[in-house]
Amino acid sequence: MRTSLAGFGKTALMAAFITLLALPSFAQVSLRKAFDFDGDNKADYVVFRPANNTWYVRTSTGNLVAQPWGIANEDWMVPGDYDGDGKGDIAVWRETTGIWYVISSISNTFTVRGWGVAGDEPVARDYDGDGKTDLAVVRRTGGNMIWYTLYSQGGGFDSRQFGISTDFTAPGDYDGDGRFDVAVQRPGATPTSLSTFYINTGTNFQSVTFGQSTDLVVPGDYDGDGKTDIAVVREGATPTSFLSWYVRRSTDGALLAVQWGVTGTDLNAQNDYDGDGKTDYAVWRNSDGNFYVTNPVTGLYSTVGWGQPSDFPVASYDTH
């Protein structure tokens, strides 16, 4: 269920259809940079069209971009800031070959690099805090989850065991130090059992019980304190039921609960679209090709038409 557009499409589509500015804000900035293609500190609206293997970007400054890149049902969407210029780079990871294909926003040239093997899951994030997205994969083997990271700074690499093979990945900057942490969500014994998040920041280990086994992990900085919040989306009982978002604020551990989106038609697409340093609750609706975005703090919401039925909102790459 959560397992490219090969994985990306299966993860996000099946899940939904079966259903900084004033202060440093590292967690949200990293997520936003992956989708900020014009450098205005706002996430842009992006969809991938399997019919022609093309990325369509609608920037917040009004520019429209169409870039053929990737192969449907074979590639994972892995946007990020791989060149460190503060803008998003279009990128895919090919599961059959373990090859990364990245278009640099600085030079508009592309790089090809092997990292990973068939069966891995890409988890590219900035793990060393140098402002560049690192190539990384998770490999489930021997009942364990092994994280393999190729650092952009100096070309060093790291491998570590964290989690078991039945866990779901949940990387984020949970301590706000500018480096992404390895983390997993472990399901309980039944679909309605509580799940547990295990987080390794490098200097600290956390275990937090939150959400249910079948909830989708939707990381983001929803309270704007510069740390990734533990957050999940829960599908409703019927296709017309609302999606329920549950967020554990890193500021004080309080629960935020928001209903946004529809179980049978919507894919989650959370990001900071208004540039206020906080993750917005957002979905993309397959039936009409619209993004629906809300900021419950301000009470403002917006509807942005971008895409057509059977497209994929690339922002769902950060769903697990």
KOLZAMI-100139 format. One line per 2 residues: number of its first residue (from 1); their letters; for each residue x, y negated, z negated of C-alpha. Coordinates in Angstrom, 1 decimal, padded with zeros to 4 digits. Example, Ala and Ser with C-alpha at 12.3 -4.5 7.8 and 13.67 -1.06 7.14 Angstrom:
BEGIN
1> as> 012.3,004.5,-007.8 | 013.7,001.1,-007.1 .
END
This chain:
BEGIN
1> mr> 000.0,000.0,000.0 | 002.8,-002.4,-000.8 .
3> ts> 005.3,-000.9,001.2 | 008.0,-004.3,007.0 .
5> la> 006.0,-006.8,009.4 | 006.9,-003.1,009.3 .
7> gf> 007.2,-003.7,005.6 | 005.9,-007.2,005.4 .
9> gk> 002.7,-006.4,007.3 | 002.0,-003.3,005.4 .
11> ta> 002.7,-005.0,002.1 | 000.7,-008.1,002.5 .
13> lm> -002.0,-007.1,005.1 | -003.0,-003.8,003.6 .
15> aa> -003.0,-005.3,000.1 | -005.4,-008.1,001.1 .
17> fi> -007.5,-006.2,003.6 | -008.1,-003.2,001.3 .
19> tl> -008.9,-005.9,-000.4 | 012.0,-031.1,-008.4 .
21> la> 011.3,-034.0,-007.7 | 012.0,-035.8,-011.0 .
23> lp> 013.7,-032.9,-012.7 | 015.7,-029.9,-011.3 .
25> sf> 013.2,-027.2,-010.5 | 015.3,-024.3,-009.2 .
27> aq> 012.7,-021.6,-009.0 | 010.2,-023.6,-007.0 .
29> vs> 012.9,-025.3,-004.9 | 014.3,-022.0,-003.7 .
31> lr> 010.8,-020.7,-002.7 | 010.0,-024.0,-001.0 .
33> ka> 013.3,-024.3,000.9 | 012.6,-021.0,002.6 .
35> fd> 009.5,-022.7,004.2 | 010.7,-026.3,004.5 .
37> fd> 011.7,-026.5,008.1 | 011.8,-030.3,008.4 .
39> gd> 013.5,-031.1,005.1 | 010.8,-033.2,003.5 .
41> nk> 010.7,-031.2,000.3 | 007.3,-029.7,001.2 .
43> ad> 006.6,-026.1,002.3 | 005.3,-025.8,005.9 .
45> yv> 002.6,-023.5,007.2 | 004.0,-020.5,009.0 .
47> vf> 002.5,-017.5,010.7 | 003.9,-014.6,012.6 .
49> rp> 002.0,-013.3,015.6 | 002.5,-009.6,016.3 .
51> an> 000.9,-009.8,019.8 | 004.0,-011.8,021.1 .
53> nt> 006.5,-011.5,018.2 | 006.5,-015.2,017.7 .
55> wy> 006.8,-017.4,014.6 | 004.5,-020.5,014.6 .
57> vr> 005.5,-023.3,012.2 | 003.3,-026.4,011.5 .
59> ts> 005.5,-028.8,009.5 | 004.1,-031.2,007.0 .
61> tg> 005.4,-034.1,009.2 | 003.3,-032.9,012.1 .
63> nl> 005.8,-031.0,014.3 | 004.8,-027.7,015.9 .
65> va> 007.4,-025.0,016.5 | 007.0,-021.7,018.3 .
67> qp> 010.0,-019.4,018.0 | 010.0,-015.8,019.3 .
69> wg> 011.9,-013.7,016.7 | 011.6,-010.2,015.5 .
71> ia> 009.6,-007.1,016.4 | 006.2,-006.3,014.9 .
73> ne> 006.0,-003.0,013.0 | 009.7,-002.8,012.8 .
75> dw> 011.0,-006.0,011.1 | 010.5,-007.5,007.7 .
77> mv> 010.0,-011.3,007.5 | 012.9,-012.6,005.4 .
79> pg> 012.9,-016.5,005.5 | 015.4,-018.3,003.4 .
81> dy> 018.1,-021.0,003.4 | 021.0,-018.9,004.6 .
83> dg> 023.2,-021.8,005.7 | 022.6,-024.0,002.6 .
85> dg> 021.4,-027.1,004.4 | 018.2,-027.3,002.3 .
87> kg> 015.9,-026.2,005.2 | 014.3,-022.9,005.9 .
89> di> 015.9,-020.5,008.4 | 013.8,-018.1,010.5 .
91> av> 015.1,-014.5,009.8 | 014.1,-010.9,010.0 .
93> wr> 015.6,-007.6,008.7 | 015.2,-004.6,011.0 .
95> et> 014.4,-001.6,009.0 | 015.5,001.0,011.6 .
97> tg> 019.0,-000.4,011.8 | 019.6,-002.3,008.6 .
99> iw> 020.5,-005.4,010.7 | 019.7,-009.0,009.6 .
101> yv> 018.9,-011.6,012.4 | 019.1,-015.2,011.1 .
103> is> 018.6,-018.5,013.1 | 020.6,-021.3,011.4 .
105> si> 018.6,-024.5,011.1 | 021.9,-026.4,011.3 .
107> sn> 023.2,-025.2,014.7 | 020.1,-023.4,016.1 .
109> tf> 022.4,-020.4,016.7 | 021.8,-017.0,015.3 .
111> tv> 023.9,-014.5,013.3 | 023.7,-010.8,013.2 .
113> rg> 024.8,-008.9,010.1 | 024.4,-005.3,008.9 .
115> wg> 023.4,-004.8,005.3 | 021.2,-002.0,004.2 .
117> va> 019.9,001.3,005.7 | 016.5,002.6,006.9 .
119> gd> 014.2,003.0,003.9 | 015.6,000.1,001.9 .
121> ep> 013.5,-003.0,001.0 | 015.0,-006.5,001.6 .
123> va> 015.1,-008.8,-001.3 | 017.2,-011.7,000.0 .
125> rd> 017.4,-014.6,-002.6 | 020.1,-016.9,-004.0 .
127> yd> 021.6,-014.6,-006.7 | 024.8,-016.5,-007.2 .
129> gd> 023.4,-020.1,-007.3 | 025.4,-021.5,-004.5 .
131> gk> 022.4,-022.9,-002.7 | 022.5,-020.2,000.0 .
133> td> 020.2,-017.1,000.4 | 022.2,-013.9,-000.1 .
135> la> 021.6,-010.7,001.8 | 020.2,-008.1,-000.5 .
137> vv> 018.3,-004.8,-000.4 | 016.8,-002.4,-002.9 .
139> rr> 017.3,001.3,-002.4 | 015.1,003.9,-004.1 .
141> tg> 017.2,007.0,-004.6 | 017.4,009.8,-007.2 .
143> gn> 014.5,008.3,-009.1 | 016.2,005.0,-009.6 .
145> mi> 016.2,001.6,-007.9 | 019.6,000.3,-006.8 .
147> wy> 020.1,-003.4,-005.9 | 022.8,-004.1,-003.3 .
149> tl> 023.7,-007.8,-002.8 | 026.1,-009.4,-000.3 .
151> ys> 027.0,-012.8,-001.5 | 027.2,-015.7,000.9 .
153> qg> 030.0,-017.3,-001.2 | 033.3,-015.4,-000.5 .
155> gg> 031.6,-012.3,001.0 | 031.7,-010.3,-002.2 .
157> fd> 029.1,-007.7,-003.0 | 027.4,-006.2,-005.9 .
159> sr> 025.5,-003.0,-006.6 | 023.5,-002.4,-009.8 .
161> qf> 020.8,000.0,-011.0 | 017.8,-001.7,-012.3 .
163> gi> 014.3,-000.2,-012.4 | 013.0,003.2,-011.3 .
165> st> 011.9,004.3,-007.8 | 008.2,003.8,-008.6 .
167> df> 008.6,000.2,-009.7 | 007.8,-002.8,-007.6 .
169> ta> 010.4,-005.5,-007.0 | 009.8,-008.9,-008.6 .
171> pg> 012.9,-011.1,-008.2 | 012.8,-014.7,-009.5 .
173> dy> 014.7,-017.3,-011.4 | 013.1,-016.6,-014.8 .
175> dg> 015.6,-018.5,-016.9 | 015.9,-021.6,-014.6 .
177> dg> 019.7,-021.5,-014.2 | 019.5,-021.7,-010.4 .
179> rf> 020.3,-018.0,-009.8 | 017.7,-015.4,-009.0 .
181> dv> 017.4,-012.5,-011.4 | 016.7,-008.9,-010.7 .
183> av> 013.3,-007.9,-012.0 | 010.6,-005.2,-011.5 .
185> qr> 007.0,-004.6,-012.3 | 006.3,-001.1,-013.6 .
187> pg> 002.7,000.2,-013.2 | 000.9,001.9,-016.0 .
189> at> -000.5,005.4,-015.9 | -003.8,004.5,-014.2 .
191> pt> -004.9,001.7,-011.9 | -006.4,-000.3,-014.7 .
193> sl> -003.5,000.3,-017.2 | -001.3,-002.6,-018.2 .
195> st> 001.9,-003.1,-016.2 | 005.2,-004.2,-017.6 .
197> fy> 007.7,-006.6,-016.2 | 011.4,-005.9,-016.8 .
199> in> 013.8,-008.8,-016.2 | 017.6,-008.9,-016.3 .
201> tg> 018.9,-012.5,-016.1 | 022.5,-011.3,-016.5 .
203> tn> 022.7,-012.6,-020.1 | 019.3,-011.5,-021.4 .
205> fq> 016.9,-008.7,-020.9 | 013.1,-009.2,-021.2 .
207> sv> 010.2,-006.8,-021.3 | 006.8,-008.4,-020.8 .
209> tf> 003.4,-006.6,-020.6 | 001.3,-008.4,-018.1 .
211> gq> -001.4,-007.6,-015.5 | -002.7,-004.3,-014.3 .
213> st> -001.0,-001.5,-012.3 | -002.7,-002.4,-009.0 .
215> dl> -002.1,-006.2,-009.3 | 000.1,-007.8,-006.7 .
217> vv> 003.1,-009.7,-007.9 | 003.1,-013.3,-006.7 .
219> pg> 006.1,-015.1,-008.1 | 006.3,-018.9,-008.3 .
221> dy> 006.9,-021.9,-010.6 | 003.2,-022.7,-011.3 .
223> dg> 003.9,-025.0,-014.3 | 006.8,-026.9,-012.8 .
225> dg> 009.4,-026.3,-015.5 | 012.1,-024.9,-013.1 .
227> kt> 011.5,-021.2,-014.1 | 009.7,-018.5,-012.2 .
229> di> 006.5,-017.5,-014.0 | 005.3,-014.0,-014.2 .
231> av> 002.2,-014.0,-012.0 | -000.2,-011.5,-010.3 .
233> vr> -003.2,-011.5,-008.1 | -006.1,-009.1,-008.7 .
235> eg> -008.5,-008.0,-006.0 | -012.2,-008.0,-006.7 .
237> at> -014.6,-005.0,-006.7 | -016.0,-005.8,-003.3 .
239> pt> -014.8,-007.4,000.0 | -016.7,-010.6,-000.9 .
241> sf> -015.4,-010.8,-004.5 | -013.0,-013.6,-005.4 .
243> ls> -009.3,-013.0,-005.8 | -008.2,-013.6,-009.4 .
245> wy> -004.8,-015.2,-010.1 | -003.2,-014.7,-013.5 .
247> vr> -000.1,-016.6,-014.5 | 002.0,-016.4,-017.7 .
249> rs> 003.5,-019.9,-018.1 | 007.2,-019.8,-018.8 .
251> td> 006.8,-023.1,-020.8 | 004.8,-021.6,-023.6 .
253> ga> 003.6,-018.1,-022.7 | 000.0,-019.3,-022.2 .
255> ll> -002.3,-017.7,-019.7 | -003.5,-019.5,-016.6 .
257> av> -006.5,-017.8,-014.8 | -007.7,-019.1,-011.4 .
259> qw> -010.1,-017.7,-008.9 | -009.0,-018.5,-005.4 .
261> gv> -009.5,-016.6,-002.2 | -011.6,-013.7,-001.1 .
263> tg> -010.7,-010.0,-001.5 | -011.7,-008.7,001.9 .
265> td> -010.3,-011.4,004.2 | -007.5,-013.3,002.5 .
267> ln> -003.7,-012.9,002.2 | -002.0,-014.8,-000.6 .
269> aq> 000.4,-017.6,000.7 | 001.5,-019.4,-002.5 .
271> nd> 004.1,-022.2,-002.2 | 004.6,-025.9,-002.9 .
273> yd> 002.8,-027.5,000.0 | 002.4,-030.9,-001.6 .
275> gd> 005.9,-031.3,-002.9 | 005.1,-031.9,-006.5 .
277> gk> 007.6,-029.2,-007.7 | 004.8,-026.7,-008.6 .
279> td> 003.6,-023.6,-006.8 | 000.1,-024.1,-005.3 .
281> ya> -002.4,-021.3,-005.2 | -002.9,-020.6,-001.6 .
283> vw> -004.4,-018.0,000.8 | -004.6,-017.5,004.5 .
285> rn> -007.9,-016.2,005.9 | -007.7,-013.7,008.7 .
287> sd> -011.3,-014.3,009.8 | -010.8,-018.0,010.7 .
289> gn> -007.0,-018.6,010.7 | -007.1,-021.2,007.9 .
291> fy> -004.9,-021.8,005.0 | -006.8,-022.7,001.8 .
293> vt> -004.6,-024.4,-000.8 | -005.5,-025.7,-004.3 .
295> np> -003.8,-027.5,-007.1 | -005.9,-026.8,-010.2 .
297> vt> -004.0,-029.5,-012.2 | -005.0,-032.3,-009.9 .
299> gl> -008.2,-030.7,-008.7 | -007.2,-031.3,-005.1 .
301> ys> -007.6,-028.7,-002.4 | -007.0,-028.6,001.4 .
303> tv> -007.9,-026.5,004.4 | -005.3,-026.3,007.2 .
305> gw> -006.1,-024.5,010.4 | -003.0,-022.6,011.6 .
307> gq> -003.0,-019.2,013.2 | -005.5,-016.8,014.6 .
309> ps> -007.0,-013.5,013.5 | -004.4,-010.7,013.2 .
311> df> -001.5,-013.1,012.5 | 000.4,-012.8,009.3 .
313> pv> 001.2,-015.7,006.9 | 004.9,-015.4,006.4 .
315> as> 004.6,-016.8,002.8 | 003.3,-013.4,001.8 .
317> yd> 007.0,-012.1,002.1 | 007.3,-013.0,-001.6 .
319> th> 004.5,-010.6,-002.6 | 005.3,-007.2,-004.1 .
END
